Amino acid sequence: MIEHDVLDAGLGDADDDDFDEAVEAADEQLPDSRYLDREISWLAFNQRVLELAEDPTVPVLERANFLAIFASNLDEFFMVRVAGLKRRIVTGLAVPTNVGRAPLDVLADISAEAHRLQLRHAAAWTDQVRPALADAGIEVVSWNSLDEDSAARLTEYFQRNVFPVLMPLAVDPAHPFPYISGLSLNLAIRIRNARTGRQEFARLKVPPMLPRFVEVPGDGPGVRYLPLEELISNHLGDLFPGMEVLDHHAFRLTRNEDMTIEEDETENLIQALEAELLRRRFGPPIRLEITEDMDDLTRDLLLSELDITEQEVYRLPGALDLRGLFDLSRIDRPDLHYPPHVPKTALAFQPAEQNGRADLFGAIRKGDVLVHHPYESFATSVQAFLEQAARDPHVLAIKQTLYRTSGDSPIVQALIDAAEAGKQVLALVEVKARFDEANNIVWARKLEKAGVHVVYGLVGLKTHCKLALVIREEEGRLRHYSHVGTGNYNPKTSRIYEDFGLFTVDDQVGRDLTRLFNELSGYAIEKKFKRLLVAPLHLRKGLLRHIERERTNALEGKPSGVRIKVNSMVDEQIIDALYRASQAGVPVEVWVRGICSIKPGVEGMSENIRVRSILGRYLEHSRIFTFVNDGDPQVFIGSADMMHRNLDRRVEALVRVVDPKQVQELSDLFDLAMDDGTSSWHLGPEGEWTRHSVDADGAPLIDLQEHTMARVQRKRRSRAVR
């Protein structure tokens, strides 16, 4: 076994310089056009989500959910990625993208591809999912299709529940064009004054706090829903008495909602974030969605008042803002959802007696425990670990990172209980977690009030690592109980995010985490760790050295191989190292959920690289790094994706998995993911993703997630038989 302080931090500066020079010389031999554009690759990921919505073999309410996920994903892409490109252009910092293209050109490509995908998304709803829902007894209807009695009852609903909260805003010399909030659904209304004959314009916001789909009263066997904007638009006369409603059209605006905080110039990070959250609401427009039938007069008025270009206008058929389908997808029709999966308690954490309480500390003392969520329960592992620590009188201290957590988090409550019980509790709350900033500020203040020591990480860095450390006194000495995970300490997302977590009482890991937590609450990041690889100082370099060793082993005829599972693969240094390994004959397998800038299968560069993507009922979120290492496998799990932000601007941590059975478990999972008999998308050399879901005879291929759940359940049964 090779210790990682020898691999990484123990090497001198001269060795680092020699390594860097060798890498730079090798990279010069690689072609300039060796990367796929990261923004177009992200759009290709969202297309894979859309393909699940288009798949008739997927339960129809799950298809509706995938349509909503597509819409939500695309919103965030525009609010962050497109907004960032536009900001760089406006400020004159328009550096070339990862493929060397000018941001203006990339924006044009994004616009063309996003237009195509949004039209395909609209067609999937109108032509496929909506009719399939109707066939299953769930109809989304139009106002004109309603009978007289249903229309009358909906009018009563409108008058009672909708009309009082509507706020029509006129636009005239006395009323300037109103502010349009980001992602709000609006009606643009043209009206005529019956007395003067003058035409006016008004804007009406569809209230976001009301159900997007209103159930139509009826006694039939199925259920019917009317979009809220249709209900409102068919009662506009009530809002403009004495006026003639000439026309109305829905529209929706997306604004720049990325945030910039100059931390080194900010004394109070919380106050700065609160001010920036307020500013975010007023970011510049970056996309305008309008209905296909909007007249030119209304469209031109919106373009002029919102200061938006023709390229940023998306004219769409059918309903806008299909995020509303999240509501429909929650309808209680088990026959239209995926079959229920109930997470099982990990074998090591099952209580000795049927109705007893498990001793997690005792289980971890027997050996490292690797838990796979959501197949294995978060509640009876991570949550139970922290709850047991909070009430255990022998526990002296708990230290934990919190990046995203749920609104009613039992994790946060456990930390509060521990602090109130007199234990030392440190919570590193990352208040800069994008789109969760406000929630995290609330939790940070609640923790502080309970006596928890709350810190906000390091200036200029997000703390993204998933770490928990419990210090327990046992027989007169202190022991470290550690948890290093790939996912957030969030009980809600743990039900749908696929993640791994490692529990260990290993002193090396405990000392590593102790040093890391001390540095996170202090000022610097320590370089020397035993079983951890930590960003930003040495995670990338540690991975590069592992990849380089595989390349060297291949050249010497020794067993070699690299396997990496991540959400995103963008970092050029990592990609180039994989290209060099491939050129030396190293088999390289990349399992990626989202963005991937690697070009696999290019002769002379990457013919030994294969890339797969798996999407399904669970969001593949774990990160795994495996190196054959001449038969002595080195395997890591952790929080880091292969992106600049993760490797350079975040505190990330990978932990080495050493138990041979756990190493084999991760290897078996990878074998299944990369097998041609498993349903997945295959990446081609030009960035094209091809779905492989059926065999040559049309039979469905193995569903990795269903297979994994079945394997976990069999493992539990086999134990019961013994």
N, C-alpha and C positions, 0 to 999 in steps of 0.2 A: 504494500500500500504506500502511496506517495502522499505525504501531507501537503495541504494546500498552502501553508506558509512557505514551504520550500518551492512549490510551483510558482507562487505569485510574489507575495510580499518579501520573501526571503532572498529574492534575486537582487543583485546590486544594480545601481543606476547604469553601469557600463553594460551589463547584460541586457537591460531594458533597451538601451540605445541600439545595441547590435540587433536585437529582435525587431525593433521598429524599422531599421534600415533594410533588413532582409525582406520584411513585409512590403515596404514601399517599392523595392526593386522588383519583387514578384508581381505587384499590382500593375506596374507599367507594361507588363506583357499581356494583360487582359484587355479585350476590346472596349472601346469607349461606350458602345451601345449595349452594355451588359445588364442594365437594370430595366425593370418595368416601372412605369409611372405610378407613384403611390396613390395619387388621387383617383386615377382611372381604375386602379386595382381595388380601391375601396368601393367604387360604384359597382364593380364586378361582384364584390362580396354581397352587396345589397341585392344584386340581381339573383344571387343564389337563394337569398331569403324569399324573393318573389317567386322563384321556381317552386318552392315548397307550397306557396299559396296557390299556384296553378296546378298542383299535383292532385288529380281526382282520387288517388288512393289515400290521401291524408284526410282525416275526419274534418267535416266541413267547418265546424266552429274553430278548429285549429287553423284552418286555411284563412278564416277571417282574422284570427289573431296574427298570422304572419303578414297579412296585408297591413294591419295596424303597426306591426313592428317595422316593416319597410318604410312606412310614412314617418314614424318617429325617428328612425335612423337617418333618413334623408334630411329631416329638419335639423338634426344635430350636425350633420355634415355641412350644411349651408351655414349654420350659425357659427361654426368654428373653423372648418377648413377653408371654405370659400371666403368667409369673412377675413381670415388671415391672409389669403392671397391678395384680396382687394386692398387690405390695409397696407401691405408691403408695396403695392403699386402706387397707392396714393402718397405714401410717405417717402417714396423714392428708394426704398430698400428692396427693390424687386430682384433679389438674387435668383439665379437659375434654380429650377427644381432639381430633384434627384436624377433626372434624365437629361439635364442640361438645357431644358427649354425655358423660354421666358414665361413668367406667370400670366401675362396677357394671352399667350397662345394656349396655355393650359386651361385658363378660364373659358376660352372658346370651346375647347374639347369637352370640358365638364358640362358646359351649357348644352351642347349637342347631345351628349350621352344622357344627361339628366332629363332632358326633354323626352328622349326616346323611352327611358325607363318609366317616367311618370305617365306617359300615354299607355304603356303596357300595363302599368299598375291599375290605371283607371279601367282599362278593358278587362283585366282579370276580375275586378269587382263586378262590373256591369254584365259581362258576358258569361262568367263562369261561377263565381262564388255566390253572387246574389241569386241567380236561378237555382243553384244547388241548395241554398238555404230554403228557398221557397218550396222545393221538392220535399224538404225535410219538415215542412210545417212552420217555418219562420220566414215571414214575408216582410220585406221593406218596401212599402207602398208609396205611391204619390197621392197628393191631395185629390187629384181629379178622379182617382179610382175609387174613392170612398162613397159609400151610400149615404143617404140623407141623415139617417140616425147616427152613424159613426161620426160624420162631420159635425153634427150638432153637439155631440158629447165632447168632441175635441175642442170645439169652440168654448164650451164651458170650462174645460181644462185650461185653455189659453187665458181666458178672462180671470180665472182664479189664481193660476200659478205662474204665468209667464208675463202677462201684460204689466203687472205692478213693478217688475224689475227691469223693464226695457227703458232705454234712454236714447231716443232719437235725437240726433244732432244736425241742425240745419247748417248749410253753408251759404252765406250771403254776405253782403258788405258789412253787416253787423256781427257776423259769426264766421271767423276764419276757419279754414279747413282743420278738422280736429286731428289730434294725435292718434295714430293707429298703432296699437300695441302689437308686439311681435307674437306671431302664431295665433292671433285671435281671428275668428271667423266673423265676417262682416257682410252686411247688405248695403250695396250702393243703390240709392233710390232716387229716381227722377220724378218730380211731382209738378203739377201746374196749379197755380192759384186760380180758382174758379172765378174770382171776382176781377182780377187784373189780367189774367191770361199769361202771366209771367211764369216761366219755368224755373224751378229751383232744384238743388241737389241736397240730399240728406244722407247721413251715414248712420247705420244701426248695427250695434255690436250684438252678436248672438251670445247670450249669457253663458259663460263657460261653466258656471256652477250648476246648471240644470242638465238633466239627462239629454244626451245628444239625440237619442232615438226615443220617441214618445210612444208608449204602447197604445194601440188603437183599441178602444173598448169593443168587445164582441163576444159571442157565445160559440163560435166555431171551434173545431178541434185544434187548430193551430193558433199561432200568435202573429199579430201584425204590428209593425212599427212604422212611424212616420218621422222622417228627419225633422229635427227641431226647426231648422231654417225654413223648411217648407211650411210648417205650421205658422211661423211668424209671417212669412211673406204673403200668406193668404189671409192675413188679418191686418194688413198695413192701413186699411181704411180707418181702423180704430185708432191708429197712432197719428193720423193726419186728417182729422175731421175738417170738412169744408174744402179739402184739396183733392185734386184728381191724381191718382197714382198712375203715372205713364209707364214706368218700367222699373224693374229691379233685378239686380244681379249680385251673386255672391263673389267675394274676393277675400284674399288672405295674404298677409304680409309676413315675411321672415326678416328678422333684423340680426345684425352682428351682436352676438351675446358672448363672445370670448372676452376674457378679462386680462388686464395687465396691472400688476401691482409691483411698484418699485419698492421692494422690501427693505433694501439698504437705506432708503430715505424715509422709511415709515417707522415711527416709534411705536405705534399701536396697530398691530396687524389686524386685530378684530375690527377696530373702527375703520381702517382703510378698506377692509373687505365689505363692510356694510355700505360704505359710500360707493364702492365699485358696483355692488349689486344693484343699487339704485340707478347708477349710470347705465348699467347693462340694459335696463328697460328702454332706454332712449338711444340705443345704438343705431347706426345708419341702416337703411333698408338694403337687402341684398337679393331678395326674390319676391316677386308678386305673382300669386296664383289667381287666375280669373276663370270664370266659367266660359265654356265654348261659345255661348250665345251672347256674350257681352257686346253691346254696340260700341262703335268707335268713339262716339262722343264721351261716354262714361270712361272708357279705357284711357283716352287721351287726357281726361281730367285727372285720373289717378296717376298717370305717368308724370304729369306736370307737377302736381302737388306733392308727390312722394319723391320726386327727383330720382327716378329710376329709369334705366335704359330698356330699349326693346328686347335686348338679349336676356334681360333678367325677368321678362314676363313669360309665364307658363300658362298657356290657354288650354284648359282641360275639359274633356267631356264628363258629364256626371257630377257627382257630389265632390266637394273639396274637403280636405282635412279628414282623411279616412282613419286617423288615429281614433276617431269615435267608435271604430269597430272593436276596440278593446272592450267597450261596454257589452256589445253583442256577444263577444266571444266568452263572456262569463255566464251566459245563460245556462241554467241547470238542466242540461240534457246530456247525461252520461254517454248515451249512444252516439253523440256527435263530437265527443272529445276523445283524446287518447285514453286507453285503459288506465285506470289508476295504478300508480306505483307508490307503495308505502316504503319509505326508507327503513332499513333494518339497522339495529344496533350492531356495531362492529363486534366481532367475536370476542376480542380481548376485553371489551367493556360490558359484556353481558353479565348480569349478576349471578352469583353462584346459586342462589335460591330464586324460585320463580317470581315471587313478589318482593324480593329483596332489593336493596339499593346497591349498585355497583360501587366498588372502591377503585376509582380511576387511578389514583396514585399507586395503589398496590399493583394494578395491571401494568402501568408504565414501568414500574421497577423491574418487572419480569423481562422486559425487552421493548425495543422501539415498537410503536403502534402506528401503522399507516392507515388513514381513513380516507375513503373515496366518497365524496358527496356528489349528488344527492342520493346515490345508491345506498350509502350508509349514513345514518342519521347524524345531523349536526347537533340536534337537541341533546342526544345522549352521548355526545363526544365533546365537542368544543364548549358548548353551553354548560354541560354538566361538569366539565373540568373546572371552569371558572366559578360555577356556583358552589362546587365542593370546596374550592380554595377559599371562597368568601366566608364559609361557615366553619372551616377547619381551624381549631385553636392553635395548631402547630404551624400554620402558615403565617409567616411574618410579613411578607411583601408580595405584591402582584404588580407586574409591569406589562403594559400592552399598548400596541398601536391600534388606532381606529381611523380608517380611511373613509369607509361608507358604512353606515349602520341604519337599522330600521327605526321608525318613529316610536315604537313601543319596545325598544330593545331590551331583552333580558340580559344581554351582555353588559350593557351600561348599568343596569340595575344591580348586577352582581358586583361590579366595581364600587358602586355606591354603598352596597351592603358591607363590603369588605372595609371600606374606609370608615363607616360608622361603627364597625366592630373593633376599630383601633389599629387596623393593619396599615402598613405603608403601601399606598397605591399610587402608581404613576400611570397616567394615560397620555399618550402622545396623540393628540387629535389633529388630523390634517384638515384644517379649515379651508384649504385651497382645492379640495377635491371638486372637480368641475361639476356644476349643477347641483352639488350637495352642500355648497358653502353655507347657505342659510341654516339648513338642518344641523350641520356640524357646529355652528356657532351656538345654537340653542343647547346642544348636548354639552358643549365645553363649559358653558356657564352653569348648567345644572350639576355637572361633576365637581366644579370648583366649589359650589355652595355646600356640597356634601363632604368636603375636606379632601378630595382627590387632588393630587399634584398634577396639574394639567400643563403640558407644554405643547408648543406648536411647531416643533421641528426646527430645521436649520434654515437660515436666510438663503434664499435663492434656490432651495431644493424642496420638492414635495416628498413627503415620507409615505411611500407606497408599499413598503414591506409589510407582511402580515405576521406579526410576532406576538407571543405571549410568554411570559416568564413568571413562574411561581417559585418563591423561596420558602422552603419548609424546613423546620428544625426536626431532625430525627436522630435520636440516640446521641445527643450532644454535639451534632455537627449539622451544617447547613447543606441541603441538597437542592439542586436546580431541576425543576420540572419545566420543560420547554415545549412550546408548540410553534412550528413554522408552517405556514400555509401558503396556498396559491390564490386563495380567495378572501374576500372581506369577511369581517366578523359580523355578518348580517343574516339573522335567522330566516328572513323572508326570501332573499335572493338565493340562499343555500338550497332552497327547494327546487330551483330551476337552473342554477349555475353548476356546472361540473367542475369540481375542484378536489385537490388532495391536501391533506394535512398530516404532518409528522409530529407525533408526541415522543419525547425522549427524556430520559434522566441522565443521559451522557454528560459527563462533566465538561468535556470539550465544548459541546454546544452551549451548555449553561454559561461557561465563562465567555464564550463568544458573544452571547446575547447580553450578558452583564456589561461587557465593554461597549457593545453597540448602543444599548440604552443609555449608558453614561455619556457617550459621545452625543447622542441625539438630544439629551437634555442639557448638554454643555455646548462645546464649540467646534469640535473637529471629528472627522471620521477616522477611526483606527484602521491601519492597513492589515495588521497581522491577525488573521482568523484561522482556526483549525478546520472546522467542518462547514464554514460559510464562505460563500463568495458574495461580496458586498459592493454595490454601486454607490456613488459614482467613481470611486478611486480605482477599483481593480476587478470589477466583475467582467467587463468587456475583455480586458487583457487576460484574465484567467481563462475565459472561454476560448480566446484566440490561441492560447498555449495548448489547451486540450485538443483543439482542431489541428494545430500544427503537429502535435505528437502523433495523431492519427495519420496525417500525411507522411510523416517520417516512417512510421511503422509499415505503411503500405509500400513505400519505396524499398524497404528492407525485407519485404515478403512476409511480414508478421500480420496476424489478424488485426483488422481495422474496421471502423464504421462510426458514423455519427448519426444520431437521431435527435431531432429537436421538435418539440410541440410547443407552439406559442399562439397567441392571438394575432400578432403582427410580426412580419419579418421584413424590415426595411433597412436596418443599419448596414451601411456599405462595407465597413470593415469585416463584419461577420460574414456577409454574403461573399465578399472576395475570398475570405479564408475558406469558405465552403467550395468555391470554384477551384481554388488551388488544390484542395483535398481531392475533389473529383478528378482533376487532371492527373493526380498521382494514383488513381484507381480506388479511392476510398468510397464505399457505398454511402451515400448521404440521403437520408429520408427526412423530409420536412412535413409536419402535420400542422396546418395553419388554419385558423378560423376566418380571419379577415384579410387584411392587406398583405400582399406578398410581392416583393420586388425582384425575386429571383427568376431568372429564365432557365428552366430545367431543360435537359435534353438537347442542348446545343453542342454540336460536334466540336471536339477539341477544347471545350470549356466546361460543360456541365452534363455530359451524357450519363454520368453516374449519379445524378441528382433526380430524385422523384419527389413530387409535391402533391399532397392530398388535402382536401378540406371536407369536414363533416359538419353538417348542420342538421338539427332535428328538434325534438321536444325540449331538450336541455341545451343550454348555451355552453359550448365547450370552452372552458376558461382556464384550465390548469396549464402550467408550464413545466415541461419535462426536458431534461438535457441528458443524453446518454452517449458515452464514449466507450468503445470496445476495449481500448487500452491493452492490446496484446493478451486478451483473455482475462484481464482483471478489471471488470467494468467499473467505470466511474459514472455514477448516476446522481443527478441533482433535481430537486423540485423547488419552486419558489414563485416569486411575484413578478419577475422581470420579463417583459417582451423585448424583442430585438428592434428597438427604436431608439433614436437619439435621445428622446426625452427620458426614457427609462434608464439608459446607460450613462447619461451625462448630467441630467437635471433632477434625478430622483434618488432617494435612498431605497434601494432594492436589496433583497437578500435571497440567495439560493442556499439550501442545505443539502449536504451529501447524504444520500440514502445508502446505508451500509449493510442492512440485514439481507442476506442472499435471497430469502423468500420474497421480500418486498422488491428487491431488484428484479426478480423474475416476474413478479406481478406486473410491474411497469413495462417490462419487455413484452410480456404476453399481450398487454393492451395495445402496444405499438404494432405488434405482429398483426393483430386483427384489423387495426385501422388501415394499415398499408396493404392488406390482402386484396387481391383483385375480386374476391368473392364478397367483399364488404361494400355496401352502398356508400358512395362518396363522389366528390368532384375531383377530376384530374386536371392539373395545370399543364398547358402546353407552352412551347418556347416563345410564342408571341403574345402570351398573356390571356389566351382563351381558356376558359374553364368548361369542361365537358362533364355532364352528370352521368354517372354509371349507377343505375338503380335497379336494373333488371338484367338477367343473363340472356344468352343467345336465344333461349326458348321463351323469353318474356316473363320468367319467374322472378319474383323479387329477390334481390341480393340481401345479405345479412344486414340487419339494422344493428349497428354497434351498441347503441344505447339500450335497446331492448335486450340484446344479448348480455350486456354487462349486468343489467338488473337481474336477469334470470340466473346468471352465474353467482351473484351475491346471495340470492335466495337458496340456491343449491348448496352453497357453502354452509349456510346456516342449518339446512336440513341434514347434511352429512354429519355435522357435529351432534345433532340431536340423536341420530341413529347410534353413534358411538356411545 
